Amino acid sequence: MPQALGHTLASPEHICLDYGCSNWRISTQKAADLYRSGTKLWTRGDLKDIEQQLGQSYTMERFSVRRIDRSMIQISNPLFQLQNPIW
């Protein structure tokens, strides 16, 4: 069996990566299914609002986004007050 830094490594056939199942992944799959079926997930106004919020990401601590069921949700901005955000 291979050694790495004094530890025995499992052989590839004995490694199993289990990513679990999260609510986020289930929700994302439902959204993908709706999209593929032709359902419009957001209006043009919703998309313009998201774009405008992203443009202000330096000063916005949270984003407000309309969910597929039309209710609103707030999402924390991980890049709040970063000088050179990745988006």
C-alpha positions as a LaTeX table, in Angstrom:
\begin{tabular}{lrrr}
\hline
Residue & $x$ (\AA) & $y$ (\AA) & $z$ (\AA) \\
\hline
Met1 & 0.00 & 0.00 & 0.00 \\
Pro2 & 1.37 & 3.50 & $-0.83$ \\
Gln3 & 2.83 & 5.66 & 1.94 \\
Ala4 & 2.46 & 9.45 & 2.25 \\
Leu5 & 4.09 & 11.34 & 5.09 \\
Gly6 & 4.24 & 8.18 & 7.15 \\
His7 & 0.54 & 7.31 & 6.68 \\
Thr8 & $-0.88$ & 4.41 & 4.74 \\
Leu9 & $-3.16$ & 5.52 & 1.90 \\
Ala10 & $-6.27$ & 3.58 & 0.95 \\
Ser11 & $-6.22$ & 2.09 & $-2.49$ \\
Pro12 & $-8.49$ & 3.82 & $-5.05$ \\
Glu13 & $-11.02$ & 0.98 & $-5.09$ \\
His14 & $-11.60$ & 1.50 & $-1.35$ \\
Ile15 & $-12.19$ & 5.25 & $-1.48$ \\
Cys16 & $-15.78$ & 6.44 & $-1.49$ \\
Leu17 & $-16.59$ & 10.14 & $-1.56$ \\
Asp18 & $-20.06$ & 10.81 & $-0.20$ \\
Tyr19 & $-21.18$ & 14.37 & $-0.82$ \\
Gly20 & $-24.44$ & 13.92 & 1.03 \\
Cys21 & $-27.68$ & 15.53 & 0.04 \\
Ser22 & $-28.36$ & 19.11 & 0.97 \\
Asn23 & $-31.50$ & 21.22 & 0.71 \\
Trp24 & $-29.54$ & 23.51 & $-1.62$ \\
Arg25 & $-28.81$ & 20.66 & $-4.03$ \\
Ile26 & $-32.43$ & 19.45 & $-3.99$ \\
Ser27 & $-33.69$ & 23.00 & $-4.60$ \\
Thr28 & $-31.18$ & 23.53 & $-7.40$ \\
Gln29 & $-32.25$ & 20.31 & $-9.10$ \\
Lys30 & $-35.91$ & 21.37 & $-8.93$ \\
Ala31 & $-35.00$ & 24.73 & $-10.48$ \\
Ala32 & $-33.03$ & 23.02 & $-13.24$ \\
Asp33 & $-35.98$ & 20.71 & $-13.97$ \\
Leu34 & $-38.38$ & 23.66 & $-14.15$ \\
Tyr35 & $-35.99$ & 25.55 & $-16.45$ \\
Arg36 & $-35.63$ & 22.56 & $-18.78$ \\
Ser37 & $-39.42$ & 22.27 & $-18.94$ \\
Gly38 & $-39.63$ & 25.85 & $-20.23$ \\
Thr39 & $-40.84$ & 27.50 & $-17.04$ \\
Lys40 & $-39.67$ & 31.12 & $-16.69$ \\
Leu41 & $-37.96$ & 31.32 & $-13.32$ \\
Trp42 & $-37.52$ & 35.10 & $-13.14$ \\
Thr43 & $-38.97$ & 38.12 & $-14.88$ \\
Arg44 & $-36.88$ & 40.62 & $-16.81$ \\
Gly45 & $-37.35$ & 43.03 & $-13.89$ \\
Asp46 & $-36.05$ & 40.41 & $-11.42$ \\
Leu47 & $-32.90$ & 39.94 & $-13.52$ \\
Lys48 & $-32.33$ & 43.69 & $-13.85$ \\
Asp49 & $-32.68$ & 44.04 & $-10.08$ \\
Ile50 & $-30.12$ & 41.27 & $-9.48$ \\
Glu51 & $-27.72$ & 42.90 & $-11.93$ \\
Gln52 & $-28.13$ & 46.27 & $-10.21$ \\
Gln53 & $-27.49$ & 44.74 & $-6.78$ \\
Leu54 & $-24.36$ & 42.98 & $-8.02$ \\
Gly55 & $-23.14$ & 46.31 & $-9.34$ \\
Gln56 & $-23.41$ & 47.64 & $-5.79$ \\
Ser57 & $-21.86$ & 44.59 & $-4.13$ \\
Tyr58 & $-19.18$ & 46.66 & $-2.38$ \\
Thr59 & $-21.79$ & 48.51 & $-0.32$ \\
Met60 & $-24.52$ & 45.86 & 0.00 \\
Glu61 & $-24.22$ & 43.55 & 2.99 \\
Arg62 & $-27.13$ & 41.43 & 1.71 \\
Phe63 & $-28.78$ & 40.79 & $-1.63$ \\
Ser64 & $-32.56$ & 40.46 & $-1.96$ \\
Val65 & $-33.61$ & 37.88 & $-4.52$ \\
Arg66 & $-37.05$ & 36.69 & $-5.57$ \\
Arg67 & $-37.41$ & 32.94 & $-5.15$ \\
Ile68 & $-39.11$ & 30.72 & $-7.69$ \\
Asp69 & $-42.26$ & 30.70 & $-5.53$ \\
Arg70 & $-42.19$ & 34.57 & $-5.84$ \\
Ser71 & $-41.32$ & 35.14 & $-2.14$ \\
Met72 & $-38.23$ & 37.20 & $-1.32$ \\
Ile73 & $-35.08$ & 35.93 & 0.36 \\
Gln74 & $-31.98$ & 37.74 & 1.56 \\
Ile75 & $-28.54$ & 36.30 & 0.83 \\
Ser76 & $-25.42$ & 37.41 & 2.67 \\
Asn77 & $-22.85$ & 39.02 & 0.39 \\
Pro78 & $-19.55$ & 37.14 & 0.87 \\
Leu79 & $-17.69$ & 39.93 & $-0.95$ \\
Phe80 & $-19.13$ & 42.83 & 1.07 \\
Gln81 & $-16.64$ & 45.74 & 1.16 \\
Leu82 & $-13.91$ & 43.89 & $-0.75$ \\
Gln83 & $-11.94$ & 46.25 & $-2.96$ \\
Asn84 & $-11.60$ & 43.89 & $-5.94$ \\
Pro85 & $-14.39$ & 41.28 & $-5.81$ \\
Ile86 & $-14.25$ & 38.34 & $-8.20$ \\
Trp87 & $-17.51$ & 39.27 & $-9.89$ \\
\hline
\end{tabular}
